[in-house]
């Protein structure tokens, strides 16, 4: 099969890495998989960056579209929620991208914010080409937010948007929602198929007023369990300067200062531990908040190498995921594959992977004291932690290996092409 993946990025950010891993998994199975992206960071020859038309007319049209989109959002500059993505359905490319999409048996959309224009795309793709959309967040079925913080308005009609700080029903979120409604209304039955990495995301898509009529399949993200595997723990800790016997907790987020990721809640939970001064906090991400902590904090910045990431996961005693809303974070799968138990809030799709007594411990979303207890429970007993680590590795290999994910996608594509999807 010839599969084309559309994604804003290829390897930048969790959604892009998930798409790129699937692309590689399909190629390993022998399929002709390519990626068309807005911004290319890898050197993979099967990843192609979109070449924008550079004639004068195209450049002027692109500039005008971008200015119009920016102007609409600027009205909410003083009220919108900080640190969270909010994306328009329109892009500067307009119909230009749709006109340059190469032929394929199946098109798989991923995270396409600021890249794919909804109405232009669905209006231009040949009717015989099925589209699969992998939901890396909620933005395809909301009025612009990527996570709704429990708002729930997407089940009806967006407007008076909390993410924009708006009280007006006819705000930008309503405009975006209506344009998406118009785009999806043009899609005939059997043409669009939704894939949700988590059961939670599948349920949210199912109650969406925009996507609820389309079939939804749950296929978890996958990783290379050879790259992500337990490494020599003593050597890993020595390389990071972590003394023997000192508890180490790891936090990973591409944007650490994003409120939804909950880093400040993790710090609050760690501060209250009885032996907080005796632990080390490790973090990976593109930014490091300035904090006055009672324990050592080693921020490693952004790490793109999967094998180096596996070294850091292996050095940690516990991986902490204090996200308040999330889909199926790659970081949890990576931690499991490296044999590192997880303490997390029971939010979004996290419960699919973090199974109390088997792969880690859960606390109610936002419950700092509950998270503190979960961390303490995992940190206090090395023997139990080692047993959980073995379970983590087993679950990752059995349920989240990239070849299993790629096969499930290939089976879905084949069923759709055979008219069985």
Buried (B, 14 or more C-beta within 10 A) or exposed (E): BBBBBBBBBBBBBBBBBBBBBBBBBBBEBEBEBBBBBBBBBBEBEBBBEBEBBEEEEBEEBBEEBBEEBEEBBEEBEEEBBEEBBBBBBBBBBBBBBBEBBEEBBBBBBBBBBBBBBBBBBBBBBEEEBBBBBBBBBBBBBBBBBBBBBEBEBBBEBBBBBBBBBBEEEEBBBBBBBBBBBBBBEEBEEEBBBBBBBBBBBBBBBBEBBBBBEBBBBBBBBBBBBEBBBBBEBEEBBEBBEBEEEBBBBBBBBBBBBBBBBBBBBBBBBBEBBEEBEBBBBBBBBEBBEEEEEEBBBBBBEEBEEBEBBBBBBBBBBBBBBBBBBBBBBBBBBBBBBBBBBBBBBBBBBBBBBBBEEBBBBBBEBEBBEBBBBBBBBBBEEEEEBEEBBEBBBBBBBEBBBBBBBBBBBBEBBBEBBEEEB
